[in-house]
């Protein structure tokens, strides 16, 4: 008989960080095509455009100023729209998407779809 053991928070975190390291080896952002780094916490969503060559953050957007009564997925969609609008205003259309070790579903997918619909290509 197989017993299912639920992973602890530390085990889940270390698995995500290992994925993050594997992804970061392959993904590099430049000034022409920056890295769109996505992070989700329990209550908010954050995104940054990063130039890895010059070690500069080009722009950042978060859901801290948005309506807290909205669902988490809707907040991710709004942040995706905002980051795409700011990037297009800064004349950046091509980016490399860094999901930061998170599985591509839910808030990550909603964010990416909203960014694509508003002018970013990745």
Residue pairs with C-beta under 8 A, 6 or more apart in sequence:
7 15
16 101
16 102
17 101
18 101
19 101
20 100
20 101
23 98
23 99
23 100
23 101
24 98
27 35
27 96
27 98
28 35
28 52
28 53
28 96
29 35
29 49
29 50
29 51
29 52
29 53
29 95
29 96
29 98
30 51
30 52
30 53
31 51
31 53
31 54
32 94
33 94
33 95
33 96
34 49
34 50
34 51
34 52
34 58
34 92
34 95
34 96
35 49
35 50
35 51
35 52
35 95
35 96
35 98
36 47
36 48
36 49
36 83
36 95
36 96
36 97
36 98
36 115
36 120
36 122
37 47
37 48
37 49
37 50
37 98
37 100
38 45
38 46
38 47
38 97
38 98
38 99
38 100
38 102
38 108
38 111
38 112
39 45
39 46
39 47
39 100
40 46
40 72
40 76
40 102
40 107
40 108
43 68
43 72
44 62
44 63
44 64
44 75
45 62
45 63
45 72
45 75
45 76
45 79
45 107
45 111
46 60
46 61
46 62
46 63
46 79
47 60
47 61
47 62
47 79
47 80
47 83
47 111
48 57
48 58
48 59
48 60
48 61
49 57
49 58
49 59
49 60
49 83
49 87
49 92
49 95
50 56
50 57
50 58
51 57
51 58
58 90
58 92
59 83
59 86
59 87
59 90
61 79
61 82
61 83
61 86
62 79
63 75
63 76
63 78
63 79
66 75
66 78
66 79
67 75
70 78
72 107
73 106
73 107
73 110
74 110
75 107
76 107
76 108
76 110
76 111
76 114
77 110
77 111
77 113
77 114
78 114
79 111
79 114
80 110
80 111
80 112
80 113
80 114
80 115
80 118
81 114
81 115
81 117
81 118
83 115
83 120
84 114
84 115
84 116
84 117
84 118
84 119
84 120
85 118
85 119
87 93
87 95
87 119
87 120
88 118
88 119
88 120
92 120
93 119
93 120
93 121
94 120
94 121
94 122
95 120
95 121
95 122
96 122
97 112
97 122
99 108
99 112
102 108
104 112
112 122
115 122
116 122
